[in-house]
Structure formats: structure tokens, C-alpha cells
Amino acid sequence: MSDKTLTCRDCGAEFLFTENEQAFYREKGFQNEPQRCPNCRAAKKDRQRDGGRDGYGGGYARQMYPAVCAQCGRQTEVPFRPSPDKPVYCKDCFQPKERRRDRY
């Protein structure tokens, strides 16, 4: 099998799909060839990692709802509509203190 020249769906640039990459795709069971060049793939991953929405969902900001923390009473915002019969916690109270220390 030889290297293939593909065209990026985002920027239109040609890029090389090497024999090694093709073998990797086969080994992982991927059915399709890459659609984006390495630069556009990296840019897409960065957008997704930064919380941006891409692809079928379109770009939108997440709806946030005001709430009062059931533990400390502080005002906070949550990404779901709070239910009056269930407690809501702020970022600080949501995770137990002993786990927070181990995190950093």
C-alpha cells in the first residue's frame, strides 16, 4: 500500500495519508480515511477541549441556570434546571474536600 494524497474538508489543502497512518487506521478498525488535514484536526480538538461545540450540534453557548447551594447557601449557576426537591451544590461544595486536595 502506498501513501495517499487527500483533500481537507475544512481548508481544502492537500495532505498526505501515509502508509503508517493507514496501517494505524486499519489496526484501530477505523472504516473511513481522515477528512481533515493535521492542522485542522488539531484545531478541531482544541475547540472541543475548550468547550466549543462543533459538528452536528452547531456552535452555541450552554444555558446556565441560577441556583443556591444547599450546603453553603452561596449563589451559583448550574447547566441544568434545578428541581426544588433535589439539592444543588456549588463547585466548591460539590466535591468532597479530601478529593479536592488530591486533585492538584
C-alpha positions in Angstrom: 0.0 0.0 0.0 1.3 3.5 -0.8 0.8 7.0 0.6 -2.4 8.7 -0.5 -3.0 12.4 -1.1 -6.3 13.6 0.4 -8.1 16.9 0.4 -9.1 18.5 3.7 -12.8 19.1 4.0 -12.2 22.3 6.1 -9.5 24.2 4.4 -9.2 22.5 1.1 -5.5 21.8 1.4 -4.0 18.5 0.2 -2.3 16.3 2.8 -0.6 13.0 2.9 -2.2 9.9 4.4 0.9 7.8 4.9 1.3 4.0 4.8 1.9 4.1 8.6 -1.2 6.1 9.2 -3.2 3.8 7.0 -1.9 0.8 9.0 -2.8 2.5 12.2 -6.4 3.2 11.0 -6.7 -0.5 10.0 -5.4 -1.6 13.3 -7.9 0.6 15.2 -10.8 -0.6 13.0 -11.5 2.8 11.5 -13.6 2.5 8.4 -13.1 6.0 6.9 -10.0 7.9 5.9 -9.3 11.2 7.7 -11.3 14.1 6.4 -9.2 16.9 7.8 -5.5 17.8 7.4 -3.4 17.5 10.6 -3.7 21.3 11.3 -7.5 21.3 11.0 -7.7 18.1 13.1 -5.6 19.8 15.9 -7.7 22.9 15.6 -11.0 20.9 16.0 -9.6 19.1 19.0 -8.6 22.4 20.6 -12.1 23.8 20.0 -13.7 20.7 21.6 -11.3 20.7 24.5 -12.1 24.4 25.2 -15.8 23.7 25.4 -16.7 24.8 21.9 -19.4 22.9 20.1 -18.6 21.6 16.7 -20.1 19.3 14.2 -23.8 18.4 14.3 -24.6 20.4 17.4 -23.6 23.7 15.9 -22.0 26.5 17.9 -23.9 27.5 20.9 -23.4 28.7 24.5 -24.6 26.3 27.2 -27.7 27.5 29.0 -26.9 28.2 32.7 -29.5 28.4 35.5 -29.2 30.3 38.8 -29.3 28.2 42.0 -28.5 28.4 45.7 -26.0 25.9 47.1 -27.8 23.6 49.5 -24.6 23.3 51.7 -23.1 26.8 52.0 -26.0 29.0 50.7 -23.9 30.7 48.0 -25.4 31.8 44.7 -24.2 29.7 41.8 -25.0 28.6 38.3 -25.6 25.1 37.0 -26.0 23.7 33.5 -29.4 22.2 34.2 -32.8 23.5 35.5 -32.7 23.0 39.3 -35.5 20.9 40.8 -37.0 22.2 44.1 -37.0 18.7 45.6 -33.3 18.0 44.9 -30.2 19.7 46.4 -27.9 21.7 44.2 -24.3 22.3 45.2 -21.8 25.0 44.2 -18.4 24.0 42.6 -16.6 24.1 46.0 -19.2 22.0 47.9 -19.9 19.5 45.1 -16.7 17.6 45.5 -15.6 16.4 49.0 -12.7 18.2 50.5 -10.4 15.1 50.7 -10.8 14.5 46.9 -10.1 18.2 46.1 -6.8 18.1 47.8 -5.7 15.0 45.8 -6.7 16.6 42.5 -3.8 19.1 42.3 
